[in-house]
């Protein structure tokens, strides 16, 4: 089966996942894929991560023979190359730009694998710390949350492509996206008798509640991340199976969409113009792992 897909380059992760649905649905039948970026005038890091993840999933099938990329404007092509899209897909491209140290400015596509996870968390925290004022409590909270979320890919998701992290600093916000194509949050939670009758959107509602997300192997990483984003007036979007959870404007809600993501996407947008109150995140008690680090006992 030949598949032609035009990529418009939406900013919103939901729109990009919608653009990729034909590939996701027919991944075991596609033998040749042509992706056309000629009408793409903007591409976000989340878009690059989602596209890479789906194409890596496609490359795992036995049917695929070739992927052909029809390139867009120079700046779009350069950005995709700088963010490591082509190299991750094994596509040769001549880079007509000079690479600089991304530290603190952006996180190129980085594969989640055990020997790299410490560096991934360090890159995330370096970008946040360079662009957002953090108390030690908040730094350790976010460091712990990202450790929990990234570790879940390695330990629990059983993703055939492992997973990817990508991020970018903008003038007023920081964007970080963590992606896998493994066992979804709904599927993982329904393995427990306590949650076996929950719908996809209900599992995402439970997943960001305190103490509940331990059922999917993420401790309270999603819970404290959502609390941070609520107080920060930022945005958090989780896609898993057919459900989407949005934390935005101090509120959270989930819904079923007419699309599917085979795994989990956690997308965070940190508002650089809004401070965060640690008491709002931790309420009455700081998690013992974080408290031990505040007291000087390094756990990792």
Secondary structure, 3 states (H helix, E strand, C coil): CEEEEECCCCCCHHHHHHHCHHHHHCCCCCCEEEEECCCCCCCCHHHHHHHHHHHHHHHCCCCCCEEEEECCCHHHHHHHHHCCHHHHHCCCCCCCCCCCCCCCCEEEEEECCHHHHHHHHHHHHHHHHHHCCCCHHHHHHHHHHHHHHHHHHHHHHCCCCCEEEEEEECCCEEEEEEEECCCCHHHHHCCCCCCCCCCHHHHHHHHCCCCCHHHHCCCCHHHHHHHHHHHHCCEEEEEEEEEEEEEECCEEEEEEEEEEEEEEEEEEEEECCCCCCHHHHHCCCCCHHHHHHHCCCCCC
